[in-house]
Amino acid sequence: MQKDDWRKLFSIPVIVAALGYFVDIYDLLLFSIVRIPSLAALGVPQEARFEEGEFLLRVQMTGLLVGGVIWGIMGDKRGRLSVLFGSILLYSLANIANGFVTSVEQYAWLRFIAGIGLAGELGAGITLVSEVLPARLRGYGTTLVASVGLLGAVLANFIARIFDWQVSYWIGGGLGLLLLITRISVFESGMFLQMRQQHVQRGNFLQLFNHPDRFKRFINCILIGLPIWFTIGILITFSPEFASYLGFPQPVLAGDAVMFSYLGLVGGDLSSGVFSQWVRSRRKVVFVYILLTMAFIVLYLTAPVKTTFFFFFTCFLLGFGVGYWALFVTIAAEQFGTNLRSTVATSVPNFIRGTVVPLTLIFQTLRESYGIVKGALIVGTGTILIALISLHFLSETFGRDLNFVEE
């Protein structure tokens, strides 16, 4: 890359979007990290923490699903910056309030509200970066945003080790409020400003369903990410229970599993993003990483070596396998015109996060019949097959000119 390319890549919109996603991931994954100590502090007996944790996770992900639609529509109607400001304010305040809960019911309501706020960050950031960078740098920019952002899970684990779960929530909310100050200097996407002057319908969510081609693109964009949140939402979130069932002698902390998996995710996002630039294809790289994810799911669930080091190594590999997260969101943003781009780029990753709700319900049913390992293997294999089929029906978007609208 030339010197001018480096300047564009590390411009203020890209840096601020990356920092925003960093705080977003901190707050999103913090529940998975402090699930057990927070439920214990609220008086939930040990035998009920698995099911209560599943319930709270479903509530949080339902909030993300609702927020994905709200913020996506707002991003196309009001602008990308409105979402970057509004979403971070909502989830920051919700997470501060999370530190004061005294019951599971209060916990659930605040995780729902936080989920709505958390839904807006990534889609708006990826949309803004995709539109302000030239096509040749788009893949590098979105990869940078996702890779920096994912390190928020690492910080969340360190904070949770030093402070109790309440203070960890307060710190996350405080970081979000501080980030609002940095957003003052961010400018709006030129494509959005140009499109706003035209007489085109913007942010109409129903447009995604009133045309067969748009509907197929939208659904396929969602389903290629299905293995990602099966891995994070089930295998990693409930890693202490999996490790115990698989016969690992030492107890496993969920925070450590999250940290190692997200370090793998950073490596996967960096490598898949750069790889896609080299081979000039999004689809080919996503195909490879979906297959890697299947191999690592099997390794995780069969656990041929019973050491803590090996368990965390498989968590790292799982993260690396699903490290096509940035490509997945970039593909969604590139599939649609400027008047629906924010709607899609924001709703698609949150619809995937929302699939944790049916996936945990299916997993809950299957584990009662087949056990925790076989149940997870059945669900995981299903997500892989669906993702591969959906990828087959998506067109290549590498290098596509994004300055167009959906009629």
N, C-alpha and C positions, 0 to 999 in steps of 0.2 A: 504494500500500500504506500501511497505517496504521503508527504507531510500533511497536505491539506485533508486527506482522508482521515488521518489520526485525529486532527482537530475536530472534524465533524463527528467522529465516532465517540469522542469524549466531550461532547458538547453538554451544556447545562440540562437540556431535556432528558438526555440519556442517563446522565449521572443521577438526576433527581428521581427518575423512574426506577432506577436500580435501587436507590436508597429506600424509596417507598415500598418496593416489593420486599426488601430486606426486613423492614418493620412488619409488613404484612405476614410474612412467613413466621417471624418470631411469635406473633400473636396467634396465628392459625395453629401452629404446632405446639404451643405452650400447653394447651389442654392435654394433648397426648402425653406430654412429659410429666405434668403434675397430676394426672388423673388419679393415681392411687393415693398419694398423700393428701390431696384435697378432699377426696371422698372419705378417707379415714378421719380427717378433721371434722367433717360434717356428720360423723357418727354412723356412716354406712358400714355394716358388718362386712368382713372380708369375703364371705361367700357370695355377697350380692354386688361386689364392685365390678365384676366383669359385665353383668347385665346392665347395671346403672351406667357404666362407662359407655356401653354400646348405645344406650338411650340418649345420653348427652351428646355423643358424637353424631347421632342421627339428627338431633335437634340443631346442632351447629351447622351441619351440612344442608339441612333444609333452609336455614337462614341464608346460606350461600346461594342456594338455588333461587330463592326469591330475590335476593339482592342482585344476582347476575342479570335478571330481566330488568329490574328497576334501573340499575346504573348503566346498563347497556343502552337502554332507550334514552336515558338522560345524556349520555355521551354523544349520541347522534343528534339530539334535539338542541341541547344547550352547549355542547362543546366538550372536548376531552378534559380540559382543565377543571371544569365544574365537578367532574367525577373524582379527579385526583384530590381536590380539596374536600368535598363532601364525604367521601367514603372514609378517608383517614380520620376525619373528625369524629364520625360516628363510632368506628371501632375502637378508637383511642379512649373515648369516654366510657364505652361499654366495658372495656377491659379494666379500666380503673375501678369501675363499679363492681367488677367480678371479684376483686379482692375483699369486698365487704359482705359477700353472701353468707347466709347462715343456714340455708336449706338447699336440698337438691332442686326443688321447684324454682327458687330464685336463680340458682345456677343455670338451669335450663333456659329460662327466659333471657338471661343476659348472654348466654352462648348463642341464642337465636339472633338477638340484636347485633352482637358482635359479628356473627356470620354474615348478616346483611351488609354491614360495613366492609368487611374483608373482601366481599365479592367484587368490589369495584376496582381495586388497585391494579391487578395484573393486566386485565383487558384494556383499561384506559392507557396504561403505560406502554404496552406493546403496540396499541393503535397509534399513539402519538409518535413513538420511535419509528414505526414502520413508515409513517407519512412524512417525517421531517428528514429522514436519511435517504440518500439515493439508493436505487435498487441494488447496486453492487455492494453496498455496506449494510443492507437491511438485515441479513442473516447474522452478521457480526454484532450489530446493535442489539437485537432481541436476545441473542445468546449472552451478551454482557449483562443485560438487565436480569435475566433469569439466574445466571450463575452467581452474581453478587447477591441477589435476593435470597437465594436458597441458603446462603451462609447464616441467615437469620436463625435457622434451626439450631446451628452450632452455638450461637450466643445464648439462645433460650436455654439450652442444656447447662451451660456454664452458670448462668444466672440462677437457675433452679437449684444448682448444687450449692451455691453460696448463700442464697436467701430462701426463706420459706415460700410456699406457693402464692400467698397473698401479695407479698412484696414483688414477686416475679411478675404478677399481673400489673401492678402499679407501675413498675419500670417500663413494661411494654407500652402501656398507655401514655406514659410520659415521653417516651421516644417518638411516638406518633405525633404528639402535640408539638414537639420541637421541630419535627420534619415539616410541619405546616409553614414555618418561617422560611424554609429554603424554597418553597414553591412559589413565592412571590415573584421571583425572577424568571419563571418559566413562561415561554410564549406559546400561543395556540398554534395548532397545525395549519399550515398554509392551505392544504387541500380542503380542510373543513371550512375555513373562512371563505374560500372560493366557492365551495358547494353551497354555503349558506346564502349566497347572493343569487343562486339559481332557484327556479320554481320547481323544486323536487321534494317529494315526501321524504322526511328524515325520521329515523328511529321508529318506524312502524313495525313492531314485533310481528304482527300478523302477516306482513309481507313474506316472512319466511315460510309461511304455510299455504299461501294462496297460489303458488306456482310449483309444479312438480319438481323442476330442476333445482330451484332454490331449496326446497324442503329436503331433497336427497343430499344436497351438499351440506346443509346444516346438520342433519342427523349423522352423516358419515364423519363430519368433523368432530362431533361429540364422541362417537364410538371408538375412534382410533385411540383415544386416551383412556379407555376403560381399564386396561391393565395397570395404569399408573396409580389410580386411587384404590384399586383392590390391594395393591402392594403396600401403599402408605397407610390406607385407612384400616386395613385388617392385619396384614402380616407384621407391620412395624408397630402400629399402635398397641396391639395386643401381644407384643413380643415376650413380655414376662410369662404369660400363660403358655405360649408356644414353646418357649425354652423349657419350662417346667414339664410339659407333656412329653417333649422329645427326650427328656432324661438328662438334661445338662445339670451337673452337680451344684454349680454356683447360681444363686439368684441373679436375674438379669434386670437391670433398670431400664425402663422404657425410654428415659432421656438419652441414655447412651446409644440405644438402638436407633433412635431418631437422629442423633448426631452423626453416627457412622453412615446411615443410609443417605442422609443429606449431603455429606461429604462425597459420597458416591454419585449423588445426583448432580452436584457441581461438576465433577469430572465427566459425567455422561453428557451434560448439557454443553460443556465446552468442546468436548471431542465431537459430538454429533453436529454441533453448529459449524465448527471448522470443516468437518468432513463434508457436510452438505455444500459448503462454499467450493470446496475442491472438486467434488464430483458434479457440481451444478445440478443438484437434485435434492428435493426434500423427501419425496416418496421412497426412494431407494434406501436412504439412511434410516428413516422410520421403520421400514420393513426389517432391517438388520437388528435394530434395537428391540423390536417386539419379540423377535426370535431369541435374542439374548435374555430377555426378561423371563421367557418360558423356561429356559435352561436354569436360570438362577432361582426361580420359584421351586423347581424340583429339588435343587441342591439344598435350599433352605429347609424344605419339609422332610427331606430324608436324613439330613444331618449325619453323614458318615463318621465325623469326628466330634467327640463330645467335650470340647473345650470352649471356654468363654471366648477365647481369641477367635476360634473358628466361627462361632455364632456371629460375632460382630463383623467378621470378614464377609460372611454371607449377607449381612445387612448392607454392607458397603456395596457388594456386587448387585444386590437388588436395586439399590439406588442408582447405580451406574446403568443398569439395564433400562430403567424407566427414565433415563436422562435424555429422552427426546421431548421433554415437557416444553422447552422453548420452541422447538420445531413444530410441535403440535399446535401451540397457540399461534405461531407465525403462519402456519398453513391456513388456519381459520381466518385470520385477518386478511390474508391474500386472496381468499376465495370470493370475497364479496366487495361490492362497490362502496364508495365513501359514505353514502347515505345510510348504509346498514353495517358498516365495518365495526364500529364500536359496539353496536348491539350484539353482533356475533362474537367478536373477540372477547367481550366481557361475559356473555352468557355461556358460551361453549365451555371454558374451563370450570365454571361454576356448576354447570349441568353435570360435568364429570365428577366434580367433588360431591354433588348431590346424589350420584349413583351409589355412594357409600350407604345410603339409606336402604335401597332394595338389596344391595349386595350383603350387608350385615344381616338383614332379615333372612335371605336365602341361606347364608352361611350358618345362622343360628338354627335353622330347620335341619340342614344337612348334618351338622355336627352332632345333633341329637340322635341321628340314625346311623351315621358312619364314623363318628369321632371327629376330633378337631383337625387332624392332619388330612384325612381323606376328604372331609368336607371342604377344606381350604383348597385342596388340589383340584377338586371338581369345579369349584367356582373360578379359580384362577385359570384353568384350561379353557373354560367357557369365555372368559374375558379376552383371552389371547385369540381364539378363533374368530370372535366377533370383530376384534380390531383389525385382523388381517383381511377379512372380507370387506370391511368398510374402506380400508386403505385402497383396495383394488378399484373401487368405484370413484375415487377422488382423482382429479386431474393434477398434473404437475404445476406448481406455482412459482418455481424459482425464476427470479428475474422479471416477473410480471409487472407491467405498468399498473400502478394502483389508482391512477387518476381517472376513475370511471364511476358511474353510478348505476344502481339497479333500477330498471324501469318498472 
